[in-house]
Amino acid sequence: MKTTLITGANRGLGLEFSRQYAADGWSVLACSRNPGKSDELNKLAAQYPELIKILALDVSDHAQIERLAQELSNESIDLLINNAGIYPKSDVNGFGHTDYAEWMQVFRINTMAPLKMAEIFATQLARSEKKTFVAITSKMGSIADNSGGGNYLYRSSKTAVNMVVKSLAIDLQSAGITSIVIHPGWVKTDMGGPNALISTEQSVSGMRQVISNLSMADSGKFFSYDGQEIPW
């Protein structure tokens, strides 16, 4: 049985990843900051009691990441999906209204956490069959694609995580681990809003197709959910 660990599994893309992988018979380690308040995730776990295990994880808490790795020290993790992320409220205020304290928190969750997860779970990834590390990024982190300006906090955190994963692709190559970043599209979630273009089902189905077709030759690449490569 293949195993995936998913951060931010309590809603949106993380919840849909959990649903689809469990439906395909994967063992799902579904991480949520507040498991007791994750109603939809708990309902899903009740449908797949043998497959979904809910774990408490606040990715901004590095000590908690380390404790979870100890708890899962005997696991083989085929696929680690770094899905947890935040969109800063202050970004809507634009230039001249930067909340620098919030910027630090955005980087801690969107950029630092994926690197910490890679460092702490590399052993579990390396011993698995699939050996795949994925960080959910955004096209808003593409420097080449930025024609709208603004969104300094969010854009910079996603550009930075892209570079983190590019380096991971090199540093984890010897362990046989494939590392990529993937843009989920503009998705109808709490973050994406009701005017977004695609559903969580469409986005996750597309991303899973990309992930399933990966080889080591793809490590370090920046993909869209539809399989297209995105310029850095």
FIKOLZA-1660 file (N, C-alpha, C; in steps of 0.1 Angstrom, whole numbers, plus 5000, padded with zeros to 4 digits):
% residues 232
   i   px   py   pz ch aa at
   1 5008 4988 5000  A  M  N
   1 5000 5000 5000  A  M CA
   1 5009 5013 5000  A  M  C
   2 5006 5022 4991  A  K  N
   2 5013 5034 4991  A  K CA
   2 5008 5044 5001  A  K  C
   3 5017 5053 5006  A  T  N
   3 5013 5062 5016  A  T CA
   3 5016 5077 5012  A  T  C
   4 5007 5086 5015  A  T  N
   4 5009 5100 5013  A  T CA
   4 5007 5107 5026  A  T  C
   5 5016 5117 5028  A  L  N
   5 5014 5126 5040  A  L CA
   5 5010 5140 5034  A  L  C
   6 4999 5146 5039  A  I  N
   6 4994 5158 5033  A  I CA
   6 4992 5168 5044  A  I  C
   7 4999 5180 5042  A  T  N
   7 4997 5191 5052  A  T CA
   7 4985 5199 5048  A  T  C
   8 4979 5206 5058  A  G  N
   8 4967 5214 5055  A  G CA
   8 4955 5206 5049  A  G  C
   9 4953 5194 5055  A  A  N
   9 4944 5184 5049  A  A CA
   9 4929 5187 5053  A  A  C
  10 4927 5197 5062  A  N  N
  10 4914 5198 5067  A  N CA
  10 4904 5205 5058  A  N  C
  11 4908 5211 5047  A  R  N
  11 4899 5218 5038  A  R CA
  11 4905 5220 5025  A  R  C
  12 4897 5225 5015  A  G  N
  12 4902 5229 5002  A  G CA
  12 4909 5218 4995  A  G  C
  13 4921 5221 4989  A  L  N
  13 4929 5212 4982  A  L CA
  13 4934 5200 4990  A  L  C
  14 4938 5203 5002  A  G  N
  14 4943 5192 5011  A  G CA
  14 4932 5182 5014  A  G  C
  15 4920 5186 5016  A  L  N
  15 4909 5177 5019  A  L CA
  15 4906 5169 5006  A  L  C
  16 4906 5175 4995  A  E  N
  16 4903 5168 4982  A  E CA
  16 4914 5158 4979  A  E  C
  17 4927 5162 4981  A  F  N
  17 4938 5152 4980  A  F CA
  17 4935 5140 4988  A  F  C
  18 4932 5142 5001  A  S  N
  18 4929 5131 5010  A  S CA
  18 4918 5123 5005  A  S  C
  19 4907 5129 5000  A  R  N
  19 4896 5121 4995  A  R CA
  19 4900 5113 4983  A  R  C
  20 4907 5119 4973  A  Q  N
  20 4910 5111 4961  A  Q CA
  20 4920 5100 4963  A  Q  C
  21 4930 5103 4972  A  Y  N
  21 4940 5092 4974  A  Y CA
  21 4934 5081 4982  A  Y  C
  22 4926 5084 4992  A  A  N
  22 4919 5073 5000  A  A CA
  22 4910 5065 4991  A  A  C
  23 4903 5072 4982  A  A  N
  23 4894 5065 4972  A  A CA
  23 4902 5055 4963  A  A  C
  24 4915 5058 4961  A  D  N
  24 4923 5050 4953  A  D CA
  24 4931 5039 4961  A  D  C
  25 4928 5039 4974  A  G  N
  25 4934 5028 4983  A  G CA
  25 4947 5032 4989  A  G  C
  26 4951 5045 4989  A  W  N
  26 4963 5049 4995  A  W CA
  26 4961 5050 5010  A  W  C
  27 4971 5048 5018  A  S  N
  27 4972 5052 5032  A  S CA
  27 4974 5067 5033  A  S  C
  28 4965 5074 5039  A  V  N
  28 4966 5089 5040  A  V CA
  28 4969 5094 5054  A  V  C
  29 4980 5101 5055  A  L  N
  29 4984 5107 5068  A  L CA
  29 4980 5122 5066  A  L  C
  30 4968 5125 5071  A  A  N
  30 4962 5138 5069  A  A CA
  30 4965 5147 5081  A  A  C
  31 4972 5157 5078  A  C  N
  31 4977 5167 5089  A  C CA
  31 4968 5179 5089  A  C  C
  32 4964 5183 5101  A  S  N
  32 4955 5194 5103  A  S CA
  32 4960 5202 5116  A  S  C
  33 4959 5215 5116  A  R  N
  33 4963 5222 5127  A  R CA
  33 4954 5220 5139  A  R  C
  34 4941 5218 5137  A  N  N
  34 4932 5216 5147  A  N CA
  34 4923 5204 5144  A  N  C
  35 4927 5192 5146  A  P  N
  35 4919 5180 5142  A  P CA
  35 4905 5180 5148  A  P  C
  36 4904 5184 5160  A  G  N
  36 4891 5184 5166  A  G CA
  36 4881 5193 5160  A  G  C
  37 4885 5203 5153  A  K  N
  37 4876 5212 5146  A  K CA
  37 4876 5210 5131  A  K  C
  38 4882 5199 5126  A  S  N
  38 4882 5196 5112  A  S CA
  38 4871 5187 5108  A  S  C
  39 4859 5193 5108  A  D  N
  39 4847 5185 5107  A  D CA
  39 4846 5177 5094  A  D  C
  40 4849 5183 5082  A  E  N
  40 4849 5176 5070  A  E CA
  40 4859 5165 5069  A  E  C
  41 4871 5168 5074  A  L  N
  41 4881 5158 5074  A  L CA
  41 4878 5146 5083  A  L  C
  42 4872 5149 5094  A  N  N
  42 4867 5138 5103  A  N CA
  42 4856 5129 5097  A  N  C
  43 4847 5136 5090  A  K  N
  43 4837 5128 5083  A  K CA
  43 4843 5119 5072  A  K  C
  44 4853 5125 5065  A  L  N
  44 4860 5117 5054  A  L CA
  44 4867 5105 5061  A  L  C
  45 4874 5107 5072  A  A  N
  45 4881 5097 5079  A  A CA
  45 4872 5086 5083  A  A  C
  46 4860 5089 5087  A  A  N
  46 4850 5080 5091  A  A CA
  46 4846 5071 5080  A  A  C
  47 4847 5076 5067  A  Q  N
  47 4844 5068 5056  A  Q CA
  47 4855 5058 5052  A  Q  C
  48 4867 5062 5056  A  Y  N
  48 4879 5054 5053  A  Y CA
  48 4887 5051 5066  A  Y  C
  49 4881 5044 5075  A  P  N
  49 4888 5043 5088  A  P CA
  49 4901 5035 5088  A  P  C
  50 4902 5026 5078  A  E  N
  50 4915 5019 5076  A  E CA
  50 4925 5026 5068  A  E  C
  51 4922 5037 5062  A  L  N
  51 4931 5044 5053  A  L CA
  51 4935 5057 5058  A  L  C
  52 4926 5065 5064  A  I  N
  52 4930 5079 5068  A  I CA
  52 4933 5080 5082  A  I  C
  53 4944 5085 5085  A  K  N
  53 4948 5088 5099  A  K CA
  53 4950 5103 5100  A  K  C
  54 4943 5109 5110  A  I  N
  54 4944 5124 5111  A  I CA
  54 4954 5127 5122  A  I  C
  55 4963 5136 5119  A  L  N
  55 4974 5140 5127  A  L CA
  55 4975 5155 5130  A  L  C
  56 4978 5159 5142  A  A  N
  56 4979 5173 5145  A  A CA
  56 4992 5179 5140  A  A  C
  57 4991 5189 5132  A  L  N
  57 5004 5196 5128  A  L CA
  57 5001 5210 5124  A  L  C
  58 5008 5219 5131  A  D  N
  58 5009 5233 5127  A  D CA
  58 5022 5235 5121  A  D  C
  59 5023 5237 5107  A  V  N
  59 5035 5237 5100  A  V CA
  59 5044 5249 5104  A  V  C
  60 5039 5259 5111  A  S  N
  60 5047 5270 5115  A  S CA
  60 5055 5266 5128  A  S  C
  61 5051 5255 5134  A  D  N
  61 5058 5250 5146  A  D CA
  61 5068 5240 5143  A  D  C
  62 5081 5243 5142  A  H  N
  62 5091 5234 5138  A  H CA
  62 5093 5223 5148  A  H  C
  63 5091 5226 5161  A  A  N
  63 5092 5215 5171  A  A CA
  63 5081 5205 5169  A  A  C
  64 5069 5209 5165  A  Q  N
  64 5058 5200 5163  A  Q CA
  64 5061 5191 5150  A  Q  C
  65 5067 5197 5140  A  I  N
  65 5071 5189 5128  A  I CA
  65 5081 5178 5133  A  I  C
  66 5091 5181 5141  A  E  N
  66 5101 5172 5146  A  E CA
  66 5094 5161 5154  A  E  C
  67 5084 5164 5162  A  R  N
  67 5077 5154 5170  A  R CA
  67 5069 5145 5162  A  R  C
  68 5063 5150 5151  A  L  N
  68 5055 5142 5142  A  L CA
  68 5064 5132 5135  A  L  C
  69 5076 5137 5131  A  A  N
  69 5085 5128 5124  A  A CA
  69 5090 5116 5133  A  A  C
  70 5091 5119 5146  A  Q  N
  70 5095 5109 5155  A  Q CA
  70 5083 5099 5156  A  Q  C
  71 5071 5104 5156  A  E  N
  71 5059 5095 5157  A  E CA
  71 5058 5086 5145  A  E  C
  72 5062 5092 5133  A  L  N
  72 5061 5084 5121  A  L CA
  72 5075 5079 5116  A  L  C
  73 5084 5077 5125  A  S  N
  73 5097 5073 5122  A  S CA
  73 5098 5059 5114  A  S  C
  74 5088 5051 5116  A  N  N
  74 5088 5038 5110  A  N CA
  74 5081 5037 5097  A  N  C
  75 5075 5049 5093  A  E  N
  75 5067 5049 5081  A  E CA
  75 5076 5051 5068  A  E  C
  76 5071 5046 5057  A  S  N
  76 5076 5048 5044  A  S CA
  76 5066 5058 5037  A  S  C
  77 5071 5070 5034  A  I  N
  77 5062 5079 5028  A  I CA
  77 5065 5081 5013  A  I  C
  78 5056 5076 5005  A  D  N
  78 5058 5076 4990  A  D CA
  78 5056 5090 4985  A  D  C
  79 5047 5098 4990  A  L  N
  79 5044 5111 4985  A  L CA
  79 5041 5121 4996  A  L  C
  80 5049 5131 4997  A  L  N
  80 5047 5142 5007  A  L CA
  80 5042 5154 5000  A  L  C
  81 5030 5158 5003  A  I  N
  81 5024 5170 4997  A  I CA
  81 5023 5182 5007  A  I  C
  82 5032 5192 5004  A  N  N
  82 5032 5204 5012  A  N CA
  82 5021 5213 5007  A  N  C
  83 5009 5212 5013  A  N  N
  83 4997 5219 5008  A  N CA
  83 4994 5231 5017  A  N  C
  84 4997 5230 5030  A  A  N
  84 4994 5241 5039  A  A CA
  84 5000 5254 5035  A  A  C
  85 4992 5264 5035  A  G  N
  85 4997 5278 5031  A  G CA
  85 4987 5288 5034  A  G  C
  86 4991 5301 5034  A  I  N
  86 4982 5312 5038  A  I CA
  86 4984 5323 5027  A  I  C
  87 4973 5330 5025  A  Y  N
  87 4973 5342 5017  A  Y CA
  87 4971 5354 5027  A  Y  C
  88 4981 5363 5028  A  P  N
  88 4981 5374 5038  A  P CA
  88 4970 5384 5035  A  P  C
  89 4963 5388 5045  A  K  N
  89 4952 5398 5044  A  K CA
  89 4958 5411 5040  A  K  C
  90 4970 5415 5045  A  S  N
  90 4975 5428 5042  A  S CA
  90 4979 5430 5028  A  S  C
  91 4981 5419 5020  A  D  N
  91 4984 5421 5006  A  D CA
  91 4974 5428 4998  A  D  C
  92 4962 5428 5002  A  V  N
  92 4951 5435 4994  A  V CA
  92 4953 5450 4995  A  V  C
  93 4960 5455 5005  A  N  N
  93 4962 5469 5007  A  N CA
  93 4973 5475 4998  A  N  C
  94 4981 5467 4992  A  G  N
  94 4990 5471 4982  A  G CA
  94 5002 5479 4987  A  G  C
  95 5010 5485 4977  A  F  N
  95 5022 5492 4980  A  F CA
  95 5020 5503 4990  A  F  C
  96 5029 5504 5000  A  G  N
  96 5029 5514 5010  A  G CA
  96 5021 5509 5022  A  G  C
  97 5016 5497 5022  A  H  N
  97 5008 5492 5034  A  H CA
  97 5013 5479 5038  A  H  C
  98 5026 5476 5037  A  T  N
  98 5032 5463 5040  A  T CA
  98 5032 5460 5055  A  T  C
  99 5026 5449 5058  A  D  N
  99 5027 5444 5072  A  D CA
  99 5039 5435 5073  A  D  C
 100 5050 5440 5079  A  Y  N
 100 5062 5432 5079  A  Y CA
 100 5062 5421 5089  A  Y  C
 101 5054 5422 5099  A  A  N
 101 5053 5411 5109  A  A CA
 101 5046 5399 5102  A  A  C
 102 5035 5403 5095  A  E  N
 102 5027 5393 5088  A  E CA
 102 5036 5386 5077  A  E  C
 103 5044 5394 5071  A  W  N
 103 5053 5388 5060  A  W CA
 103 5062 5377 5066  A  W  C
 104 5067 5379 5078  A  M  N
 104 5075 5369 5084  A  M CA
 104 5067 5356 5086  A  M  C
 105 5054 5357 5091  A  Q  N
 105 5046 5345 5093  A  Q CA
 105 5043 5338 5080  A  Q  C
 106 5040 5346 5069  A  V  N
 106 5038 5340 5056  A  V CA
 106 5050 5332 5051  A  V  C
 107 5062 5338 5053  A  F  N
 107 5074 5330 5049  A  F CA
 107 5075 5318 5058  A  F  C
 108 5072 5318 5070  A  R  N
 108 5074 5307 5079  A  R CA
 108 5065 5295 5075  A  R  C
 109 5053 5298 5070  A  I  N
 109 5043 5288 5066  A  I CA
 109 5045 5284 5051  A  I  C
 110 5046 5294 5042  A  N  N
 110 5047 5291 5028  A  N CA
 110 5060 5286 5023  A  N  C
 111 5071 5291 5030  A  T  N
 111 5084 5288 5025  A  T CA
 111 5093 5280 5034  A  T  C
 112 5093 5283 5046  A  M  N
 112 5102 5276 5056  A  M CA
 112 5097 5262 5059  A  M  C
 113 5084 5261 5060  A  A  N
 113 5078 5248 5064  A  A CA
 113 5081 5237 5054  A  A  C
 114 5079 5239 5041  A  P  N
 114 5083 5229 5032  A  P CA
 114 5097 5224 5033  A  P  C
 115 5106 5233 5035  A  L  N
 115 5120 5229 5037  A  L CA
 115 5122 5221 5049  A  L  C
 116 5116 5226 5060  A  K  N
 116 5117 5218 5073  A  K CA
 116 5111 5204 5071  A  K  C
 117 5100 5203 5064  A  M  N
 117 5093 5190 5062  A  M CA
 117 5103 5181 5054  A  M  C
 118 5110 5187 5044  A  A  N
 118 5119 5179 5036  A  A CA
 118 5131 5174 5044  A  A  C
 119 5136 5183 5053  A  E  N
 119 5147 5179 5061  A  E CA
 119 5144 5168 5071  A  E  C
 120 5132 5169 5077  A  I  N
 120 5128 5160 5087  A  I CA
 120 5123 5147 5082  A  I  C
 121 5116 5147 5070  A  F  N
 121 5110 5135 5065  A  F CA
 121 5118 5128 5053  A  F  C
 122 5130 5133 5051  A  A  N
 122 5138 5128 5040  A  A CA
 122 5140 5113 5041  A  A  C
 123 5142 5108 5053  A  T  N
 123 5145 5094 5055  A  T CA
 123 5133 5085 5052  A  T  C
 124 5121 5090 5056  A  Q  N
 124 5108 5082 5053  A  Q CA
 124 5105 5083 5038  A  Q  C
 125 5109 5094 5031  A  L  N
 125 5107 5095 5017  A  L CA
 125 5116 5085 5010  A  L  C
 126 5129 5085 5014  A  A  N
 126 5139 5078 5007  A  A CA
 126 5137 5063 5008  A  A  C
 127 5130 5058 5018  A  R  N
 127 5128 5044 5019  A  R CA
 127 5116 5039 5012  A  R  C
 128 5108 5048 5006  A  S  N
 128 5096 5044 5000  A  S CA
 128 5098 5040 4985  A  S  C
 129 5087 5036 4979  A  E  N
 129 5088 5032 4965  A  E CA
 129 5088 5044 4956  A  E  C
 130 5078 5054 4958  A  K  N
 130 5076 5065 4949  A  K CA
 130 5086 5077 4951  A  K  C
 131 5090 5079 4964  A  K  N
 131 5100 5090 4967  A  K CA
 131 5097 5103 4961  A  K  C
 132 5085 5109 4964  A  T  N
 132 5081 5121 4957  A  T CA
 132 5078 5132 4967  A  T  C
 133 5084 5144 4965  A  F  N
 133 5081 5155 4973  A  F CA
 133 5075 5166 4965  A  F  C
 134 5064 5171 4969  A  V  N
 134 5056 5181 4962  A  V CA
 134 5053 5193 4971  A  V  C
 135 5055 5205 4966  A  A  N
 135 5051 5217 4973  A  A CA
 135 5041 5224 4964  A  A  C
 136 5029 5227 4970  A  I  N
 136 5019 5235 4962  A  I CA
 136 5023 5249 4962  A  I  C
 137 5026 5255 4950  A  T  N
 137 5030 5268 4949  A  T CA
 137 5019 5276 4942  A  T  C
 138 5023 5287 4935  A  S  N
 138 5013 5295 4927  A  S CA
 138 5020 5301 4915  A  S  C
 139 5012 5303 4905  A  K  N
 139 5017 5310 4893  A  K CA
 139 5021 5325 4897  A  K  C
 140 5015 5329 4908  A  M  N
 140 5018 5343 4913  A  M CA
 140 5033 5344 4918  A  M  C
 141 5039 5332 4920  A  G  N
 141 5053 5332 4923  A  G CA
 141 5063 5332 4911  A  G  C
 142 5057 5332 4899  A  S  N
 142 5065 5332 4887  A  S CA
 142 5070 5346 4885  A  S  C
 143 5083 5349 4884  A  I  N
 143 5088 5363 4881  A  I CA
 143 5084 5366 4867  A  I  C
 144 5086 5356 4858  A  A  N
 144 5083 5359 4844  A  A CA
 144 5069 5362 4841  A  A  C
 145 5060 5357 4849  A  D  N
 145 5045 5358 4847  A  D CA
 145 5040 5371 4854  A  D  C
 146 5047 5377 4862  A  N  N
 146 5042 5388 4870  A  N CA
 146 5040 5401 4861  A  N  C
 147 5028 5403 4857  A  S  N
 147 5025 5415 4849  A  S CA
 147 5015 5424 4857  A  S  C
 148 5012 5420 4869  A  G  N
 148 5002 5428 4876  A  G CA
 148 5007 5435 4889  A  G  C
 149 5019 5432 4893  A  G  N
 149 5025 5438 4905  A  G CA
 149 5017 5435 4918  A  G  C
 150 5021 5442 4928  A  G  N
 150 5014 5440 4941  A  G CA
 150 5016 5426 4947  A  G  C
 151 5008 5423 4957  A  N  N
 151 5008 5410 4964  A  N CA
 151 5022 5406 4968  A  N  C
 152 5029 5415 4974  A  Y  N
 152 5043 5414 4977  A  Y CA
 152 5046 5402 4986  A  Y  C
 153 5038 5400 4996  A  L  N
 153 5040 5390 5006  A  L CA
 153 5038 5376 5000  A  L  C
 154 5027 5374 4994  A  Y  N
 154 5023 5361 4989  A  Y CA
 154 5033 5357 4977  A  Y  C
 155 5034 5367 4968  A  R  N
 155 5043 5364 4956  A  R CA
 155 5057 5360 4960  A  R  C
 156 5063 5368 4969  A  S  N
 156 5077 5365 4973  A  S CA
 156 5078 5352 4981  A  S  C
 157 5068 5348 4989  A  S  N
 157 5069 5335 4996  A  S CA
 157 5068 5324 4986  A  S  C
 158 5060 5325 4976  A  K  N
 158 5059 5314 4966  A  K CA
 158 5071 5314 4957  A  K  C
 159 5077 5325 4953  A  T  N
 159 5089 5325 4945  A  T CA
 159 5100 5319 4953  A  T  C
 160 5101 5322 4966  A  A  N
 160 5111 5316 4975  A  A CA
 160 5109 5301 4977  A  A  C
 161 5097 5296 4978  A  V  N
 161 5095 5281 4979  A  V CA
 161 5099 5274 4966  A  V  C
 162 5097 5281 4955  A  N  N
 162 5101 5275 4942  A  N CA
 162 5116 5273 4942  A  N  C
 163 5124 5283 4947  A  M  N
 163 5138 5281 4948  A  M CA
 163 5142 5271 4958  A  M  C
 164 5135 5270 4969  A  V  N
 164 5138 5259 4979  A  V CA
 164 5137 5246 4973  A  V  C
 165 5126 5243 4965  A  V  N
 165 5124 5230 4959  A  V CA
 165 5134 5228 4948  A  V  C
 166 5137 5238 4940  A  K  N
 166 5148 5237 4930  A  K CA
 166 5161 5231 4936  A  K  C
 167 5164 5237 4948  A  S  N
 167 5176 5232 4955  A  S CA
 167 5175 5218 4960  A  S  C
 168 5163 5215 4965  A  L  N
 168 5160 5202 4971  A  L CA
 168 5162 5191 4959  A  L  C
 169 5157 5195 4947  A  A  N
 169 5159 5186 4936  A  A CA
 169 5173 5181 4934  A  A  C
 170 5182 5191 4937  A  I  N
 170 5196 5188 4935  A  I CA
 170 5202 5180 4948  A  I  C
 171 5198 5185 4959  A  D  N
 171 5203 5179 4972  A  D CA
 171 5198 5165 4975  A  D  C
 172 5186 5162 4970  A  L  N
 172 5179 5149 4973  A  L CA
 172 5180 5140 4962  A  L  C
 173 5187 5144 4951  A  Q  N
 173 5189 5135 4939  A  Q CA
 173 5195 5122 4943  A  Q  C
 174 5206 5122 4951  A  S  N
 174 5213 5110 4954  A  S CA
 174 5204 5100 4962  A  S  C
 175 5194 5105 4969  A  A  N
 175 5185 5096 4976  A  A CA
 175 5173 5091 4967  A  A  C
 176 5174 5096 4954  A  G  N
 176 5163 5091 4945  A  G CA
 176 5150 5098 4947  A  G  C
 177 5150 5110 4954  A  I  N
 177 5137 5117 4956  A  I CA
 177 5135 5127 4946  A  I  C
 178 5123 5127 4940  A  T  N
 178 5118 5136 4930  A  T CA
 178 5111 5148 4937  A  T  C
 179 5115 5160 4934  A  S  N
 179 5110 5172 4941  A  S CA
 179 5105 5182 4931  A  S  C
 180 5092 5186 4932  A  I  N
 180 5086 5195 4923  A  I CA
 180 5078 5205 4930  A  I  C
 181 5075 5217 4923  A  V  N
 181 5064 5226 4927  A  V CA
 181 5053 5226 4917  A  V  C
 182 5041 5227 4922  A  I  N
 182 5030 5227 4912  A  I CA
 182 5019 5237 4916  A  I  C
 183 5015 5244 4905  A  H  N
 183 5004 5254 4906  A  H CA
 183 4991 5248 4904  A  H  C
 184 4982 5249 4914  A  P  N
 184 4969 5242 4913  A  P CA
 184 4958 5248 4904  A  P  C
 185 4962 5260 4898  A  G  N
 185 4952 5267 4891  A  G CA
 185 4945 5277 4901  A  G  C
 186 4935 5284 4895  A  W  N
 186 4927 5293 4903  A  W CA
 186 4915 5285 4908  A  W  C
 187 4915 5281 4920  A  V  N
 187 4906 5271 4925  A  V CA
 187 4895 5277 4934  A  V  C
 188 4883 5272 4934  A  K  N
 188 4872 5276 4942  A  K CA
 188 4874 5270 4956  A  K  C
 189 4882 5277 4964  A  T  N
 189 4885 5273 4978  A  T CA
 189 4883 5286 4987  A  T  C
 190 4885 5284 5000  A  D  N
 190 4884 5296 5008  A  D CA
 190 4894 5306 5004  A  D  C
 191 4906 5302 5000  A  M  N
 191 4916 5311 4995  A  M CA
 191 4913 5317 4981  A  M  C
 192 4909 5308 4972  A  G  N
 192 4907 5312 4958  A  G CA
 192 4894 5320 4956  A  G  C
 193 4884 5318 4965  A  G  N
 193 4872 5326 4964  A  G CA
 193 4862 5320 4954  A  G  C
 194 4850 5325 4954  A  P  N
 194 4839 5319 4946  A  P CA
 194 4840 5322 4931  A  P  C
 195 4848 5332 4927  A  N  N
 195 4849 5336 4913  A  N CA
 195 4860 5328 4906  A  N  C
 196 4867 5319 4913  A  A  N
 196 4878 5311 4907  A  A CA
 196 4872 5302 4896  A  A  C
 197 4882 5297 4888  A  L  N
 197 4878 5291 4875  A  L CA
 197 4875 5276 4876  A  L  C
 198 4882 5269 4885  A  I  N
 198 4880 5254 4885  A  I CA
 198 4877 5250 4900  A  I  C
 199 4871 5237 4900  A  S  N
 199 4868 5231 4913  A  S CA
 199 4880 5224 4919  A  S  C
 200 4879 5221 4932  A  T  N
 200 4889 5214 4938  A  T CA
 200 4891 5200 4932  A  T  C
 201 4880 5194 4928  A  E  N
 201 4881 5181 4921  A  E CA
 201 4889 5182 4908  A  E  C
 202 4886 5192 4900  A  Q  N
 202 4894 5193 4888  A  Q CA
 202 4909 5196 4890  A  Q  C
 203 4911 5205 4900  A  S  N
 203 4925 5208 4903  A  S CA
 203 4933 5196 4908  A  S  C
 204 4927 5189 4918  A  V  N
 204 4934 5178 4924  A  V CA
 204 4936 5166 4914  A  V  C
 205 4926 5164 4906  A  S  N
 205 4927 5153 4896  A  S CA
 205 4938 5156 4886  A  S  C
 206 4939 5169 4882  A  G  N
 206 4950 5172 4873  A  G CA
 206 4963 5171 4880  A  G  C
 207 4965 5176 4892  A  M  N
 207 4977 5175 4899  A  M CA
 207 4981 5161 4901  A  M  C
 208 4972 5152 4905  A  R  N
 208 4975 5138 4907  A  R CA
 208 4980 5131 4894  A  R  C
 209 4975 5136 4883  A  Q  N
 209 4979 5130 4870  A  Q CA
 209 4994 5134 4868  A  Q  C
 210 4997 5147 4870  A  V  N
 210 5010 5152 4869  A  V CA
 210 5020 5144 4878  A  V  C
 211 5016 5142 4891  A  I  N
 211 5024 5135 4901  A  I CA
 211 5026 5121 4897  A  I  C
 212 5016 5114 4892  A  S  N
 212 5017 5100 4888  A  S CA
 212 5027 5098 4877  A  S  C
 213 5028 5108 4868  A  N  N
 213 5037 5106 4856  A  N CA
 213 5051 5111 4858  A  N  C
 214 5055 5115 4870  A  L  N
 214 5068 5121 4873  A  L CA
 214 5079 5111 4872  A  L  C
 215 5090 5115 4868  A  S  N
 215 5103 5107 4868  A  S CA
 215 5114 5116 4874  A  S  C
 216 5125 5111 4877  A  M  N
 216 5136 5119 4882  A  M CA
 216 5140 5130 4872  A  M  C
 217 5137 5128 4859  A  A  N
 217 5141 5138 4850  A  A CA
 217 5132 5151 4852  A  A  C
 218 5121 5150 4859  A  D  N
 218 5112 5161 4861  A  D CA
 218 5116 5168 4874  A  D  C
 219 5125 5163 4882  A  S  N
 219 5128 5169 4895  A  S CA
 219 5133 5183 4893  A  S  C
 220 5128 5192 4901  A  G  N
 220 5132 5206 4900  A  G CA
 220 5123 5215 4891  A  G  C
 221 5113 5209 4885  A  K  N
 221 5104 5216 4876  A  K CA
 221 5092 5223 4883  A  K  C
 222 5087 5232 4875  A  F  N
 222 5075 5240 4880  A  F CA
 222 5064 5237 4871  A  F  C
 223 5054 5230 4876  A  F  N
 223 5043 5225 4867  A  F CA
 223 5030 5232 4871  A  F  C
 224 5021 5233 4861  A  S  N
 224 5007 5236 4864  A  S CA
 224 4999 5223 4866  A  S  C
 225 4987 5225 4871  A  Y  N
 225 4978 5213 4873  A  Y CA
 225 4975 5206 4861  A  Y  C
 226 4976 5213 4849  A  D  N
 226 4972 5207 4836  A  D CA
 226 4985 5200 4829  A  D  C
 227 4996 5200 4836  A  G  N
 227 5008 5194 4831  A  G CA
 227 5017 5203 4824  A  G  C
 228 5013 5215 4821  A  Q  N
 228 5022 5225 4814  A  Q CA
 228 5033 5230 4824  A  Q  C
 229 5045 5232 4819  A  E  N
 229 5055 5238 4827  A  E CA
 229 5053 5253 4827  A  E  C
 230 5056 5259 4838  A  I  N
 230 5055 5274 4840  A  I CA
 230 5068 5280 4841  A  I  C
 231 5071 5291 4835  A  P  N
 231 5084 5298 4835  A  P CA
 231 5086 5303 4849  A  P  C
 232 5099 5303 4853  A  W  N
 232 5103 5307 4867  A  W CA
 232 5101 5322 4868  A  W  C
% end
